[in-house]
C-alpha cells in the first residue's frame, strides 16, 4: 500500500509528464494547423495623369478604395500599384471635371497603364459645355530586343510629327496619330535621347538599359503640347 507521500510523488510525476505532453502538443499544433497560405496572384496598375482641366489633385479609386489620399499632381506618373489579378473598377476624380470610370483586367505579374485625360463636351440644348475625364488603357506585350520607344497621344491634335535623334545627329520621323501607338527604334545606348515634337524640343528620354520607353503626348491647361516619358519593359498595345 502506497503512503500519502508516495502517492504525491506519483501524482507529481504524472502531472509533470502531462504538462510536458500538453506543451509538446501545443508546440506541434501550429505546424499541423497553420499551413502557409499561398499568395494570391498579383498584377499592377500604372497611372500617367494628363488631366489638364479642373483644379486640385486627381483622386484615384480602385474598387472604391482611394489608393493615394493626397491625390496625384498633373503630369505625375505613378509606380506600379499592386492589385489582385482579375477585374477591377478604376475611377478618376478632379474638381471641376466630370469623373471617369474604366474596367481593367489585370493579369498576374503584368502591368496595365492608364492615361486619364480631359476632353471637352460641346454645349447642347440641355447642358452647357463641360469637361469629362476619358481614360486610355495600355497593355503590355512581349519584351522587345534592344531599346525602343512607344509614342501615344491624348492631345486634341489629330496627328503629331515626333522626331527621335540618333548618335550621329540624324532625326527619325514618327507620325503619331491620336489614341494610336507609334513605335520607333532608339539608337542611343544610354544617356538622354533628344526628342522634337512638331519642330519643338521636348524633354529628352533618359535611356538606361534595354527595354521600351513610353512617350505620352498631351495638352496642358493652356493648350500647349507637352510630353512625359517613363520606362516600360514591354511593348504596349492600346486596349
N, C-alpha and C positions, 0 to 999 in steps of 0.2 A: 504493500500500500504506500502511495506517494504522500509525502508530507506536504504541508502547505507551501513551504519554501521551494520544494522540488517542483510543485505544480506551477508556482510563479515563474520558475526558471523556464519551464517548458512553454508556458504561455508567452513569456518574453521572447524566447527564441522563435516561436511560431509567429508572433506578431512581427518580429524583425524580418522574417522571410516574406511574410505577407506584404509588408511595406515595400521591401525591395522589389517584390514581384509587381506591385502596383506602379512603382516608379519606372521600372523597366518597360512595363506595358505602355505607360504614358509617353515614354521616350520613343517608343516604336509607332505610336498612333499617328503622328504627323507624317511619317514615312509611308504609312499604309493608306491613310485617308487623303492627305493633302498632296495629291499628284500635281506636278507642274502643269499649268494651263498653257495651251498653245496660243501664241499671239495671233490676234486677228489680222488678216491681210490688210495692208495699209497702202494708200496712194497719196498723191499730193495735188494741191491746187495752188497755182501761182497767179498773182494779180498784177497787171500793169495799168495803173489808174490814169486815164486820159479824159476824165470828165471835167471839161473846162467851165461850162455854165454852173451857176449856183454859188453858194457860199459855204465856208467851213470845210471840214474834212469829209471824206467819204466813209460811211459805215458799211461794213460787210457782215452779213449774217449767213451762216451755213446751217441749214436745217433749223432756223430760228434762233441760233446762238451767235451772239456778237463775238467775232474772232479776235478783235483788237479794239478795246474800249476807246482809246483816243481817236481812232479813225485814221485813214490814210490821206496824206497830202497829195496835191495834184502832181502828176508825173512820177509818183513813187512806184517802185517795183518791189514786190514782196519776195521773201524766200518761199520755200515750199511749205504750205500749210497742210499738216498731216491730217488725213481723214480716213475712216474705214473704207475699204474697197466697196464699190457699189454706187447706187444712185443718190444724188444729193441735190437739194434746192438751195441756190445761192441768190441772195437779194442784195442789191446795192442801193444806198440811200445818200442823197445830198440835199441840203436845204435849198429850196427854190427850184428843184428839178423833180419830175415825176419818177418815182423809183423804178428800177428794172429788176426783172427776175429771170433766171435761167435754170434749167435742169442739166446736170452734168453726170456722166457715168465715169467714175474713176476706177481704173484697173490697178491691180497690185503692182507696186514699185513704178508706176507711171505718173506723169505729171500732166494735168490739164491746165493750160494757161488761159486766163480770162482777161479780155481787154474791154472794160466798160468805157463808154464814151457818150457824150451828149449829142442829141440830134433834135433839130428844131422842127416842130409840127406847125404847119401853116394854120392861120385862123380860119374858122368856119362860122356858119350862122349860129351854131350852138356854143362855140368856145373860142376864146382868143388864142393867139399864137403862144406856144409854150415849148419848153424843152423836156424831152424824155430821155431816160438812160437806156441805151441799147448795149448789148454785150456780144462781143465776138469771141468764139471759143476756138482754141488751137490745140490740136492733139499731137503727141509725139509719134514719130515713125522710126525707122531704123537709123542707127548711128552712122553718120557719113564717114568717109575716109578723108583725112586732111582737115582743112578749115573751110567753112562755107558760111554764107550769110543768107538769112531769110528775111526779106522785106515784106512788111504788111502795113497797109494804110487804112486808117479810120478817119482821115481828113475828108472834108467836104469836097475836095477836088476829085474829079473822076479819074484822072491819071497824073502821075508824078514822075518826072525824069530824075532818077537817082544815079549816082556815079561812085564807083569804088576805084581808088588809085592803087597801082602796084608799086613795087620797089623801084622800077625804072622811071616812075613819074607818069606812066600812061593811065588814062582813065577808062574804065569799062562801064558802059551804059547799061542801066537796068530800068526797064519800064515797069512801074508799079501801079497797077490798077486798084481802085478802091475795093477793099474787102477780099482781095485776091493775093495769095502769096507769090512772090517772085524770088527766085533763088540765083545766087551768084557765087563764084569761086573766090575765096580770099587768097591772095598771093603774098600776104605778109606772114612770115613765120612767127613773129612776135612784135610787140610794140603797139603803137596807135595807128590804126589804118584810117587814113583820111576819107571823108565822105562829102559829096556835094549833092544837094537836092534842089532841083530847079535852078541850077547855077550858083547856089549859095552854099558856103562852107557850113557844115554841121559838126556836132560833137563827134569826134572820131571813135572808132570801135577799139576798145582795149583788147588786143589779141594776146592770148597766153598759149594754151595747148590746143591740140586738135579738137575739133568739135564744131557745133553750129552756133552762130551768133545771130540773135534776133534784133532787127531794127524796126521799131514801130514809128510810123509817121502819123502825126496828129496835129490838130489846130489848138492854139491857146485861146484864152478868153477874148483876145483882140483879133482873132482870125489869122494869126501868123503861123506859118508852117514850122513845126518843131519835130525833133526826133529823140527817142530814147532807145537805148540798146542794153541787152543783157545776154549772158551766155546760156545756151541750152545744149545739152549733149546729143540731141537728136534732131532730125529734120522735123518740121512742123507741117501740119495739114489743116486747112480751115475746116472746122467741124460744123 
